[in-house]
């Protein structure tokens, strides 16, 4: 590859002409829906212990709601992580930041998207609920 091709290829990293489009954030209702699915899944799996004691016929229902809710939540989380990683790699952000290279407008837009996406994520609340429900399920199982 000659120098002009190399320069053109490098320059294309800094434009938003298709090779590294910055994702748009999802509407709030989408993140709350994903959070709700994860929450329903987490709680349902822990309710199996209670159903076992009082309503054994609900065990299968709680199991399916739990597994499907968690599966959908983690598919969504995996997709979000993939979008972030693809953006970081596509713009070479890690290398630019480590080498203190000049950042272009698209780089700042990408960093803005990444920070906003991380800050507004409901993921931390899901982990808190999973932890609290897990502790409650363990306590329930030990007491009853």
VENRA-V447060 format. One record per backbone hydrogen bond with DSSP energy under -1.0 kcal/mol. CO is the residue of the C=O (numbers start at 1). NH is the residue of the N-H. If there is no record, write none. Layout:
CO;NH  CO;NH
This chain:
2;6  3;7  4;8  5;9  6;10  7;11  8;12  10;13  11;14  27;30  27;31  28;32  29;33  30;34  31;35  32;36  33;37  34;38  35;39  36;40  37;41  38;42  39;43  40;44  41;45  42;46  43;47  47;51  48;52  49;53  50;54  51;55  55;58  56;59  58;62  59;63  60;64  61;65  62;66  63;67  64;68  65;69  66;70  67;71  68;72  69;73  70;74  71;75  72;76  73;77  74;78  75;79  76;80  77;81  78;82  79;83  80;84  81;85  82;86  83;87  84;88  85;89  86;90  87;91  88;93  92;96  93;97  94;98  95;99  96;101  104;108  105;109  106;110  107;111  108;112  109;113  110;114  111;115  112;116  113;117  114;118  115;119  116;120  122;126  123;127  124;128  125;129  126;130  127;131  128;132  129;133  130;134  131;135  132;136  133;137  134;138  135;139  136;140  137;141  138;142  139;143  140;144
